[in-house]
Amino acid sequence: LLVEFEPYIQYREERKHLNIVHRTIQRLAGATDVLEACTIVTEELQKLTGFNRVMVYEFDKEWHGEVLAETTAPPTPQIYLGLRFPASDIPAQARALYRINPCRILTDAYYKASPILPTANPLTEAPLDLSFATFRAVSPVHLQYLHNIGVVATITLSVLVGEQ
């Protein structure tokens, strides 16, 4: 059993978010192709989250990636749309996590990690498997990558076709 905690923050905008979800579903129903659907998703997620930049990134069979859609909040420029990235940009271990944990949220790329106690399962002495933990720490290499491109917070939502 692994228990995660975070501070409770009273949330009063539930209705606003339900309206955004309803509008998103209506817009997606009218999409005529995958690229239009991807653009709708980035636009609506940007409104919902308030993030400066929202992108849809697709992997090909060799795990190279391409940004299919990008929406930004003014004055943030769109700079990634259509760009392609080599498979080496996202290590195999990270891509495997996309399959088993379809939603990853990092609210502050400059966070200070909290220690995990105990570090091993007291019954088996095996290291704790944090694959499904919402608040697990992010790889220092990934954090440096985010710092290098000026990203403070991220949310990653995986859309799988089959198991890929």
C-alpha positions as CSV (number, residue, x, y, z in Angstrom):
1,L,0.0,0.0,0.0
2,L,1.4,3.3,-1.0
3,V,-0.3,6.5,0.3
4,E,0.3,9.9,-1.3
5,F,-0.7,13.2,0.3
6,E,-1.1,16.8,-0.9
7,P,-2.5,19.9,0.7
8,Y,-6.3,20.4,0.3
9,I,-7.2,23.5,-1.6
10,Q,-10.9,24.3,-1.8
11,Y,-12.0,24.4,-5.4
12,R,-15.0,26.5,-6.5
13,E,-14.8,26.5,-10.3
14,E,-16.1,23.0,-10.9
15,R,-19.0,24.3,-13.1
16,K,-16.7,26.3,-15.3
17,H,-14.6,23.2,-16.0
18,L,-17.7,21.1,-16.7
19,N,-18.7,23.7,-19.3
20,I,-15.3,23.5,-20.9
21,V,-15.5,19.7,-21.1
22,H,-19.0,19.9,-22.6
23,R,-17.8,22.4,-25.2
24,T,-14.7,20.3,-26.0
25,I,-16.8,17.2,-26.6
26,Q,-19.1,19.2,-28.9
27,R,-16.2,20.6,-30.9
28,L,-14.5,17.2,-31.2
29,A,-17.7,15.7,-32.6
30,G,-17.4,18.2,-35.4
31,A,-13.7,17.6,-36.2
32,T,-13.2,16.5,-39.8
33,D,-9.7,15.0,-39.3
34,V,-7.1,14.0,-36.7
35,L,-5.1,17.3,-37.0
36,E,-8.3,19.4,-36.4
37,A,-9.1,17.2,-33.4
38,C,-5.6,17.7,-32.0
39,T,-5.9,21.5,-32.4
40,I,-9.3,21.4,-30.6
41,V,-7.7,19.4,-27.7
42,T,-4.8,21.8,-27.3
43,E,-7.1,24.9,-27.4
44,E,-9.5,23.5,-24.8
45,L,-6.8,22.1,-22.6
46,Q,-5.1,25.5,-22.6
47,K,-8.3,27.2,-21.5
48,L,-8.9,24.5,-18.8
49,T,-5.4,24.5,-17.4
50,G,-4.2,28.0,-18.0
51,F,-0.9,26.7,-19.2
52,N,1.1,29.0,-21.5
53,R,1.7,26.2,-24.0
54,V,-0.3,23.0,-24.8
55,M,1.0,20.6,-27.5
56,V,0.0,17.3,-29.1
57,Y,3.1,15.2,-29.7
58,E,2.9,12.0,-31.8
59,F,5.5,9.2,-31.9
60,D,6.2,7.2,-35.1
61,K,7.1,3.5,-35.3
62,E,10.8,4.3,-34.5
63,W,9.8,6.6,-31.6
64,H,10.7,9.8,-33.3
65,G,8.2,12.5,-32.4
66,E,6.4,15.4,-34.1
67,V,4.3,18.2,-32.7
68,L,1.0,17.9,-34.4
69,A,-0.8,20.8,-32.7
70,E,0.2,23.7,-30.4
71,T,-1.8,26.4,-28.7
72,T,-0.3,29.2,-26.6
73,A,-1.6,31.9,-24.4
74,P,-0.6,35.4,-25.6
75,P,2.2,36.6,-25.7
76,T,3.8,33.2,-25.8
77,P,4.8,32.4,-29.5
78,Q,4.1,29.1,-31.1
79,I,7.5,27.7,-31.7
80,Y,7.1,23.9,-31.7
81,L,4.3,23.2,-34.2
82,G,5.5,20.9,-36.9
83,L,8.9,20.3,-35.3
84,R,10.3,16.8,-35.2
85,F,12.4,15.3,-32.4
86,P,14.6,12.2,-32.4
87,A,13.7,9.2,-30.4
88,S,16.7,9.9,-28.1
89,D,14.9,13.0,-26.7
90,I,12.6,10.8,-24.7
91,P,14.3,7.7,-23.3
92,A,12.7,4.3,-23.5
93,Q,12.1,4.2,-19.7
94,A,10.1,7.4,-20.0
95,R,8.1,6.2,-23.0
96,A,7.3,3.0,-21.0
97,L,5.8,5.2,-18.3
98,Y,3.5,6.8,-20.8
99,R,2.0,3.4,-21.4
100,I,1.4,2.4,-17.8
101,N,0.7,5.8,-16.3
102,P,-1.4,7.9,-18.8
103,C,-1.5,11.1,-16.8
104,R,1.6,12.7,-15.3
105,I,1.5,16.1,-13.7
106,L,4.4,18.3,-12.7
107,T,3.2,21.5,-11.0
108,D,6.7,23.0,-10.4
109,A,9.8,22.0,-12.2
110,Y,11.8,23.8,-9.5
111,Y,10.3,21.7,-6.7
112,K,12.3,20.2,-3.8
113,A,11.7,16.5,-3.6
114,S,10.4,15.0,-0.4
115,P,12.1,11.9,0.9
116,I,10.2,8.6,0.6
117,L,10.0,6.7,3.9
118,P,10.6,3.8,4.0
119,T,12.7,3.5,0.8
120,A,12.0,-0.3,0.6
121,N,9.0,-2.4,1.2
122,P,9.3,-3.5,4.8
123,L,7.9,-6.9,4.1
124,T,9.9,-7.8,1.0
125,E,12.9,-5.4,1.2
126,A,12.3,-4.8,-2.5
127,P,12.6,-1.1,-3.7
128,L,9.2,0.6,-3.9
129,D,7.7,0.7,-7.3
130,L,6.6,4.3,-7.9
131,S,5.4,3.8,-11.5
132,F,1.8,4.6,-10.6
133,A,2.6,7.2,-8.0
134,T,1.1,10.6,-8.9
135,F,3.7,12.6,-6.9
136,R,6.8,10.6,-7.8
137,A,9.9,12.7,-8.4
138,V,10.9,13.5,-12.0
139,S,14.3,12.5,-13.4
140,P,16.9,15.1,-12.8
141,V,17.8,14.9,-16.5
142,H,14.2,15.7,-17.5
143,L,14.0,18.5,-15.0
144,Q,17.2,20.0,-16.6
145,Y,15.6,19.6,-20.0
146,L,12.5,21.5,-18.8
147,H,14.7,24.2,-17.3
148,N,16.6,24.6,-20.5
149,I,13.4,25.2,-22.6
150,G,11.8,27.5,-19.9
151,V,9.1,25.1,-18.8
152,V,7.8,25.4,-15.2
153,A,4.9,23.0,-15.1
154,T,3.7,20.1,-17.3
155,I,0.9,17.7,-17.7
156,T,1.3,14.7,-19.9
157,L,-1.7,12.8,-21.1
158,S,-1.1,9.6,-23.1
159,V,-3.3,8.6,-26.0
160,L,-2.6,5.0,-26.9
161,V,-3.5,3.1,-30.1
162,G,-3.5,-0.5,-29.1
163,E,-0.6,-0.7,-26.7
164,Q,1.5,2.0,-28.3
